[in-house]
């Protein structure tokens, strides 16, 4: 499902316009991004939790040259599905 399809489905389900629904969804996504950028986690009980995790620096191998390379530490967004979402998908 693409973002426009998602917006249309939510608008249909909520009985609102697509434009209004798009503004709300964009505001929600912006709020989640801002919270993650500050290092906070965002938890939706039953759905899941978004959080930022730090990946440690490590050594890797360049597949072309087979030389060892250093991979720098970095932050990555992680999502852990909640029980209700897991049960629904299963």
N, C-alpha and C positions, 0 to 999 in steps of 0.2 A: 504494500500500500504506500503510495506516495503522499507527500504533504497535502497537495490539493485534494486528493481522494479522502484523506483523513479529515480535513476541514469540512468537506461536503458531508461526510458521514456524521460528524459531531453536530454540525448545523441541523441536519435532518433529525437526529436523535433529540436534540435540545429544543427544536422548533424555533430556531433563530436564523438570521440571515448569514450567508457565507462571509460577508465582509465583517460583520460583528464577531463571528466565531474566529475568523482569522486574526483579528486584533487581540482577542483574548488568548488564543494559543500562542501567538508571537510574544505577548507579554509574559506568559507563563514560562516559555522557553528562555527568554531573556533573563528572567528572575533566577531560573535554575543555573544558567551560565554564570551569572554574577556571583551567586552563592559558591559555586565550585571554584571560581577564580579567586575568591577570598580564602579558600581552603575548607569551607564548610561542607558538610554532607547534606543531601536532600533526601528525606525519607517519606515515602507514601506507604502507610501501613497496608499490608495485603498485596501491594503492587511490587514495591522494591525500593532499593536504596542506591542513589548515585553518590559516589565519593571519589576524591582524588587520592591516588596512591603514588608513591615515589618508587620508581624502579631504580635499583642500584646500578652503578657502573659495572660493566662486565667486559670480558673478552669475547670476540666473535671471530669468525673466519670468513674472509672474502672468498666467495665461491669460484670466482674466476682465477685468482692468483694463488689461492690456498694460503695466503699470508694471514697471520693473526692481526686483528685490528682491535682498537679499544672503542667500546661503545659507551658514550657518556651517560650519566644518570639523567633521568627525565621524569616528569610528572605525566600521569596518564589517568583518564577518567575510567572508573570501574562501575559496573552495574551489577548488583546482586538481586536476583528476582525474589520476591516475597512468596510466602506459602500459597496464598490464594491464586497468584498468577501461575505458579508451578502446577498447582492442581488443575487449573483451567486448561492449560496447554496439554497436560498429560491426559 
